Amino acid sequence: MEVRLRRVYEPVSDDDGTRILVDRVWPRGLSKDEAHLDGWEKDVAPSTELRKWYGHDPAKFEEFARRYEAELEEPERAAVLERLRDSAGRGTLTLLTATRDVEHSQAAVLADRLRDGG
């Protein structure tokens, strides 16, 4: 299983495989055609409250990841996570986010969860 992370603003790569946007909000200044998405799973994104609390502050990432992991247990998010797991099982899955710091994003938490099989 190969799960990759990329910014949605980066050029499409031939080895991206299935490209899924995992942000709740559509990326600013990007058209749907430019995004080249295979899907948009906004229901797996963190809650608005958690996203606002985190504010992409790397010092809060560990606690953000812990809280987000708990949210991923909720039925709606868990169902999307299962779809992502199925997609990753069929080939390369690239999780896309508009966040500048991809390594400290919900996409990174999702990728780790998928890679770990959890």
C-alpha positions as CSV (number, residue, x, y, z in Angstrom):
1,M,0.0,0.0,0.0
2,E,1.5,3.3,-1.0
3,V,-0.1,6.5,0.4
4,R,1.4,9.8,-0.6
5,L,1.0,13.4,0.5
6,R,1.0,16.4,-1.7
7,R,-0.3,20.0,-1.9
8,V,-3.2,20.2,-4.2
9,Y,-1.5,23.3,-5.9
10,E,1.5,21.2,-7.0
11,P,1.6,19.9,-10.6
12,V,0.0,16.6,-11.3
13,S,2.5,13.7,-11.4
14,D,2.1,10.5,-13.5
15,D,2.7,8.4,-10.4
16,D,0.1,10.1,-8.2
17,G,-2.4,7.3,-8.7
18,T,-5.8,8.1,-7.2
19,R,-5.9,11.8,-6.2
20,I,-8.2,12.6,-3.3
21,L,-8.6,16.0,-1.6
22,V,-9.1,15.6,2.1
23,D,-9.8,19.3,3.1
24,R,-13.2,20.4,4.3
25,V,-12.9,23.7,2.4
26,W,-12.2,24.0,-1.3
27,P,-8.7,25.4,-2.0
28,R,-8.6,29.1,-2.8
29,G,-7.9,30.1,-6.4
30,L,-8.0,26.6,-7.7
31,S,-10.5,25.4,-10.3
32,K,-11.9,21.9,-10.3
33,D,-10.2,21.3,-13.7
34,E,-6.8,22.5,-12.4
35,A,-7.1,20.2,-9.3
36,H,-7.3,16.9,-11.4
37,L,-9.1,15.1,-8.6
38,D,-10.5,11.6,-8.5
39,G,-12.5,12.6,-5.4
40,W,-13.1,15.1,-2.6
41,E,-13.6,13.5,0.8
42,K,-14.4,16.5,2.8
43,D,-16.4,14.4,5.4
44,V,-13.1,12.9,6.6
45,A,-11.6,16.3,7.5
46,P,-11.3,17.5,11.1
47,S,-14.3,19.3,12.6
48,T,-14.4,23.0,12.1
49,E,-13.8,23.5,15.8
50,L,-10.7,21.3,15.8
51,R,-9.4,22.9,12.7
52,K,-9.8,26.4,14.1
53,W,-8.3,25.4,17.5
54,Y,-5.2,24.0,15.7
55,G,-4.7,26.9,13.4
56,H,-1.8,25.0,11.7
57,D,0.5,25.7,14.7
58,P,3.2,23.0,14.6
59,A,3.5,23.2,18.4
60,K,-0.1,21.9,18.7
61,F,0.3,19.2,16.2
62,E,0.7,16.3,18.6
63,E,-2.5,17.2,20.5
64,F,-4.3,18.0,17.2
65,A,-3.4,14.5,15.9
66,R,-4.6,12.9,19.1
67,R,-8.0,14.8,18.9
68,Y,-8.3,14.1,15.2
69,E,-7.7,10.4,15.7
70,A,-10.6,10.4,18.1
71,E,-12.8,12.1,15.5
72,L,-11.8,9.5,12.9
73,E,-13.7,7.0,15.1
74,E,-17.0,8.7,14.4
75,P,-19.2,6.7,12.0
76,E,-19.2,9.1,9.1
77,R,-15.5,9.7,9.1
78,A,-14.8,6.0,9.7
79,A,-16.8,5.2,6.6
80,V,-14.7,7.6,4.5
81,L,-11.5,6.2,6.0
82,E,-12.6,2.7,4.9
83,R,-13.2,4.0,1.4
84,L,-9.7,5.5,1.4
85,R,-8.2,2.3,2.7
86,D,-9.9,0.4,-0.1
87,S,-8.6,2.8,-2.7
88,A,-5.1,2.5,-1.3
89,G,-5.3,-1.2,-1.5
90,R,-5.9,-1.0,-5.3
91,G,-2.9,1.2,-6.0
92,T,-1.1,4.4,-5.1
93,L,-3.3,6.9,-3.2
94,T,-2.3,10.5,-3.0
95,L,-3.9,12.6,-0.3
96,L,-4.1,16.2,-1.2
97,T,-4.4,19.3,1.0
98,A,-4.1,23.0,0.4
99,T,-2.1,23.3,3.7
100,R,1.4,24.7,3.3
101,D,2.9,22.5,6.0
102,V,1.7,19.1,4.7
103,E,3.7,17.1,7.3
104,H,1.7,18.9,10.1
105,S,-1.7,18.5,8.5
106,Q,-4.8,16.2,8.8
107,A,-3.6,14.6,5.5
108,A,-0.4,13.4,7.3
109,V,-2.5,12.0,10.2
110,L,-4.7,10.2,7.6
111,A,-1.7,8.9,5.7
112,D,-0.2,7.5,8.9
113,R,-3.5,5.9,9.9
114,L,-3.8,4.2,6.4
115,R,-0.2,3.1,6.3
116,D,-0.6,1.5,9.8
117,G,-3.7,-0.3,8.8
118,G,-5.7,1.3,11.5
